[in-house]
Amino acid sequence: MSCQPTNPPATVDIAALRDRYRQERSRRIRQEGQAQYVPTTHHGAHAEERAGEHGAEHGAGAATQIYAGDPHTPVTPRDAVSEDIDVAVLGGGWAGILAGWHLHAAGVTDFRVIDHAGDFGGVWYWNRYPGLQCDNDAYCYLPLLEEMGFMPSKKFADGHEIRAYAQSIARRAGLYDKALFHTIVDALTWDEATGRWRVTTDRGDTIRARFVIMANGLLNIPKLPGIPGIHDFRGKMFHTARWDYGYTGGTQAAPVLDRLADKRVAIIGTGATAVQAIPFLGRHARHLTVLQRTASTVDARNNTATDPAWAATLEPGWQRERQQNFHHAAMETLAPGEGDSICDIWTEINRNLAAQFDAEGWPQSPQEYAAKREVMDYRVMERLRGRVDSIVEDRATAEILKPWYRYLCKRPASNDDYYPTFNRPNVTVLDVSATRGVERMTARGFIANGVEHEIDCMIFASGFEVTSDLDRRWGIDRIEGRGGLSIYDHWAAGYKTFHGMMTHGFPNQFFTGFIQGGVNASTTETFNQQGRHIAYIIGQALARGAATVEPDADAQAAYVAHIRATAIDTSAFARECTPSYFNNEGADVTDERGEKRVRSYLGETYGPGFYAFEALLAAWRATGRLDGLRLAMPAEAAPAI
């Protein structure tokens, strides 16, 4: 069942809006880029040395304090593990769970899943803040629904439901017996003599794995703003990824934050997390101050419960069909006659364009399509700004909350209670874009726009390391392949991979995430595709008795050239955007050709699309030849890098 297009303003002054967007971007850009955030590696002992010029003044020690420990599960003492295994899967979130699922399906059973959390779930394990839900369609986002016989309770499932479902998949695949929780990997080194990866951890483990899968996810390492004076603050501080219900009251399932009734609370950030948490803070705190650098786009939520009658009509293959529809509507384009089954903020632009094209005729070239999409982008963003005016009563507050940028410059959000929260007398929003953030923290609170504000609690909704340097994103001190080559050095000027999942010089190592491959509108489907492909290669290598498998250098170079030749250049768009994790805080990086480019959180995406990439991988597997990979038998000498 599809839905009707929306009715955004028919005419907008695009030239004036472009100028306004540029002005708003320039007010927010910080020359420090990612350096404005303190590295929050899990290794507390290394936090200050990796904080660079910020040092203790800007919060390296505070990062250690805020992120230390696991507030959800006590650490169970155990003896150090020393063992030889076939596969080490690093990460117990969606990427690791799906890798384990596909390894199990491929008959590979001798593996470990290693994670610093106390259970499976990844971002859904750590994040338990009030109001937490998935912010895109749960029927697409939650993987393996048909295989598991599971149906989400509503369109945007609650975080605790998602966590429980992820853990049920891990149980079904037998992953718990293979898990090492509360375990931080500190180094991965390739041992040429044994043909294995040496995995060492903070628990004293030494695991010698034939294969390693990097499944450490996209939302793995929280970020902390490098605010001067953060050590001076005498009140409570925590990150939304370490929500402290002992302080706020309530639980994730029943977020009645009654212990905030006498507390003055501030929250830094108005991204997707804060949009969900702020209504609960505003409802319960004595006073809430929201510190905003860049407003979010926040549409109506309309979070409907799953209709049993609808669910009863679904036929086998329904989830893949729905995922394809979501992907087309959110990231590519709907085909003529293909309705929008998702019907939310993610699909509005393409839904409206399809209706327009049905009436006027479909574009005959990509350039014509792009031009018409840009116009619809400006129209839809104008509608969303009008929504702010229709809900927020105070005009000055409404102006602060309006988003001034192109659609997808910041992650779209939806929430029915967010804007009404700012009509409460105990809620204030402060625009800190002029000073590009909070100026300083003091013993009693913080200084913004030259004024000190006294608070009892500071909450950081400052997100995760998504487009920052790779060592910050992964939080592993040392990853060394053949000849001691560091992966961080190997990829410093740009990714070099085969299928986006392997790289020459790092045998038997596999990567997940947005690197050089297909990207689905549902991140989990990207992980699902990668897990299936990786499990196939490992299964083949084991079946053939190969000691190592890695890309041939020439085949890798040809693949990278193919990726870049087919890529859709979005750098101009990214440079227009306000700073965020989508575009590495607006900072350029230098590639191997010495050229400046924008580091996108999507990596280098396969231009023909996700399902074209899926077909490419399927055709490659169907030959059974493993073209482009070199399988070395145990007696063979290691190839030179």
Secondary structure, 3 states (H helix, E strand, C coil): CCCCCCCCCCCCCHHHHHHHHHHHHHHHCCCCHHHHEECCCCCHHHHHHHCCCCCHHHCHHHHHHHHCCCCCCCCCCCCCCEEEEEEEEECCCHHHHHHHHHHHHCCCCCEEEECCCCCCCCHHHHCCCCCCECCCCHHHHCCCHHHHCCCCCECCCEHHHHHHHHHHHHHHCCCHHHEECCCCEEEEEEECCCCEEEEEECCCCEEEEEEEEECCCCCCCECEECCCCHHHCCCEEEEHHHCCHHHHCCCCCCCCCHHHCCCEEEEECCCHHHHHHHHHHHHHCCEEEEEECCCCCEECCCCCECCHHHHHHCCCCHHHHHHHHHHHHHHCCCCCCCCCCCCCCCCHHHHHHHHHHHHHCCCCCHHHHHHHHHHHHHHHHHHHHHHHHHHCCCHHHHHHCCCCCCCCCCCCEECCCHHHHCCCCCEEEEECCCCCCCCEECCCEEEECCEEEECCEEEECCCECCCCCHHHHHCCCEEECHHHCEHHHHCCCCCCCECCCECCCCCCEEECCCCEECCCCCHHHHHHHHHHHHHHHHHHHHHCCCCEEEECHHHHHHHHHHHHHHCCCCHHHHHHCCCCHHHHHHCEEECCCCCEEECCCCCEECCCCHHHHHHHHHHHHHHCCCCCEEEECCCCCCCCC
